[in-house]
Amino acid sequence: MIFATSIVSYILLQNFNGVNGDPQVPCFFIFGDSLADNGNNNPLPTLAKANYRPYGIDFPGGTPTGRFSNGRTSVDILGQLLGFEDFIPPFATERGDVILKGVNYASGAAGIRDESGQQLGARISLDGQLNNHHVTILRINIILRNTVSAQDHLKKCLYYVGIGSNDYLNNYFVPRLYPTSRIYTPEQYAGILIKQYQDQILRLYNYGARKVALIGLGQIGCIPYAISSIGTNNGSLCVDKVNQAVQLFNQKLVSLVDQLNSNFSDAKFIYVNSFGIGSGDPTSVGFTVLNASCCPSNNIGQCIPFGTPCEKRELYVFWDSIHPTEAVNVFTATRSYTAFLPSDTYPIDINQLAQLKL
């Protein structure tokens, strides 16, 4: 991986606690999996939760919140870059007027398909997250007293949707538990996923979303958990078949973005190229520990409860065997917000999307 932006960006954002003035958008709604979950899985009967130490060791206050990181997630940092003084709250706990500024619906182990991740326990699939968003809209209708005001509010918001990794790591590439790899070729599976995803994004549009960032899948074949559980071949440092499969999905996602933008002139959809942002040599920007987790991890890739993590976390790419460190999240969020290379986002970056007048 490489996050080829200046080390200065990391230093500036290391202790960033918000900015002065109004945020770029009035609200920020987040859908996704463990890369964005900030506590929605805490009350669920599941192994996919991170509400215990050493998670959160570098988060403000030093306490575990349910984030699968030593500190902030990429969506936390994006919220700060957008100008929000407070982190967007999880759907699981927040009520009242605070929902006017956005809600985080992300759930660890969740996928586009409802069954993805089921071996880990309860989780909120993308369909479930959309159901929860509908609940939020009904509450916003009540707060703003009419649906016209609510729709006017919602169309100015930024929507972030980053999901699909578990449809591979906790579905397609677990043949002993899921039949999908015996039924579909990687190309067929990517097509089925995109069709379901398209229907879900259309549902989000029908709920009032007009500024939507769709996050591509990263190099999940290079995470320590994938390497240990699936294995590599031909001396490769990554599980090539996993990376090749997710790239089929990403290619179809770019086409979906084009299709959506062609079909809806009153909305804008963008693609964030996580795979490209995560390619290259991380040592060029100061990371020195590339393939090991910072915290001692268990057989499902998460930190062992109360294990002692590494000391120099800013040098590590991976926090546990699946999720990146806060240092990596800063680079990912920075390049998603303001594209460092033309290939980082398509057709525009998140900063430009937020500022669009639709």
Beta strands, then each sheet from edge to edge (+ up, - down):
strand 1: 28-32
strand 2: 158-162
strand 3: 211-215
strand 4: 268-272
strand 5: 289-293
strand 6: 316-318
strand 7: 345-346
sheet 1: 1+ 2+ 3+ 4+ 7-
sheet 2: 5+ 6+
end
